[in-house]
Amino acid sequence: MDRIHIPLYKRLYEDIKEKILNKEFKKNTKLESVRGLSNRLGISTTTVEKAYNQLLIEGYVTSLPRSGYIVLDIIEVEQKPNHSNIKPIEYKRFSNNQLTSDLFDVKSYKSIINKVINYDSELLFTECDPRGELELREEIRKYVLIERDVKCDVNQIIIGPGIQYLLHILLSLQKLKSISYLTPEFKKAIDVFRAYDYTLKPRQSINEILRIKADFLFISPSNIYPTGEVLKVKDRTKIIKWAQDNNSYIIEDDYNFFIRYNSYTIPSIYSYDQNGNVIYMGSFSKTIIPSIRISYMILPRKLYELYQSSYQIYAQGASKLEQLSLAYFMKDGLFKRHTKKLYNLYKEKNDIILRELIKYKDKHFFTIKGTDSNLHVVLNFTEQKDMNTFIKNCKRYELHYDEIANTSSIIFPYSGIENSEIPNLIKDLFYSI
């Protein structure tokens, strides 16, 4: 910054500080008096006092009665060269992994936000409830009761900005050691357990899980990742009994229960449990928009009592404005209307992408899974070279994909592709295969 734009007191402060650091002003020497320096430089005593006071606050000098300002002994820190070539993090946003603009009515949601600002603005000046705002927790309580037959008290519900945040809270309540889950893993969740040094026990089937012991079982029974398969009633009762016998907890991630294109929604495991072994988790990231990061966790009574004694140590990470807006959105019936419309739009998009993929299914060597739910498909390639070409084409068009470890399968999301663009995009992805 040009020195001409720096306040005079600050320029004086910088000059004196530099002389102290350069040992031009030795330790225990006395600075010139305020009036003396003021007269010599032709500046006001106020300017000198402000400069001296800043030096005093920062510890370059001390003030002794009737002696003035005395220079202190300053140990100079070795100055290393400034590394200006720090490599930035390149965070890529992939167009096929977002939402198209028709999937959310921004205008109606904006009116809800304005409603909160206009009529509940006083709430925005208060601190956030660590558990989440009561208004939203009550709407979630009613929602999961109607949609998922989840019966709980409003106080058992904890709100946070995403499943990972809530898992951190959960794992801090009790010091347990192990977790099992079906492969392939839902990485964002399992990475939290890795961070807490849990023993990971991945298994390929429910029968394999039933033969081991683990403190937690992480599962999405109504939409198993990534194929969208449903855990059958027989297996649901088996894992509930397994949890009871082993004093374990089932973490039911019900993240995408409502997107089922060819069947009704499946009841939650929480609704089967009578002994408090199921922790229920849900999220609005697929039903609103990804940028509104609001998820929730419903604790069984035993874990709620642990949380109740320590809840104040957790800070709330979800914006109060977003929480209250979502509460109004649900209370006014707009959320239910929105999800009904959303389902129809999702189904239309799913039908189009399947229609286009089938054109290439017989010609090329792959099968399709995950067609009855979700906003992605799983492509199982027979030939490794075909999968490699598909991946190369995804990279060429900067599209997101996930490889399933130790398989020849690709998870390909399509939520961000405009319906009109799907045919040409699928054609491009299978080019030269």
Secondary structure as GFF3:
##gff-version 3
##sequence-region A 1 433
A	DSSP	three_ten_helix	3	5	.	.	.	ID=ss1
A	DSSP	alpha_helix	8	21	.	.	.	ID=ss2
A	DSSP	alpha_helix	34	41	.	.	.	ID=ss3
A	DSSP	alpha_helix	45	58	.	.	.	ID=ss4
A	DSSP	beta_strand	61	64	.	.	.	ID=ss5
A	DSSP	beta_strand	68	71	.	.	.	ID=ss6
A	DSSP	three_ten_helix	95	97	.	.	.	ID=ss7
A	DSSP	three_ten_helix	101	103	.	.	.	ID=ss8
A	DSSP	alpha_helix	106	119	.	.	.	ID=ss9
A	DSSP	three_ten_helix	121	125	.	.	.	ID=ss10
A	DSSP	alpha_helix	134	148	.	.	.	ID=ss11
A	DSSP	three_ten_helix	154	156	.	.	.	ID=ss12
A	DSSP	beta_strand	157	160	.	.	.	ID=ss13
A	DSSP	alpha_helix	163	173	.	.	.	ID=ss14
A	DSSP	beta_strand	178	182	.	.	.	ID=ss15
A	DSSP	alpha_helix	187	195	.	.	.	ID=ss16
A	DSSP	beta_strand	199	203	.	.	.	ID=ss17
A	DSSP	alpha_helix	206	210	.	.	.	ID=ss18
A	DSSP	beta_strand	216	219	.	.	.	ID=ss19
A	DSSP	alpha_helix	233	246	.	.	.	ID=ss20
A	DSSP	beta_strand	249	253	.	.	.	ID=ss21
A	DSSP	beta_strand	278	283	.	.	.	ID=ss22
A	DSSP	beta_strand	295	298	.	.	.	ID=ss23
A	DSSP	alpha_helix	301	308	.	.	.	ID=ss24
A	DSSP	three_ten_helix	311	313	.	.	.	ID=ss25
A	DSSP	alpha_helix	320	331	.	.	.	ID=ss26
A	DSSP	alpha_helix	334	361	.	.	.	ID=ss27
A	DSSP	beta_strand	366	369	.	.	.	ID=ss28
A	DSSP	beta_strand	376	381	.	.	.	ID=ss29
A	DSSP	alpha_helix	384	396	.	.	.	ID=ss30
A	DSSP	beta_strand	402	403	.	.	.	ID=ss31
A	DSSP	beta_strand	409	413	.	.	.	ID=ss32
A	DSSP	three_ten_helix	419	421	.	.	.	ID=ss33
A	DSSP	alpha_helix	422	429	.	.	.	ID=ss34
###
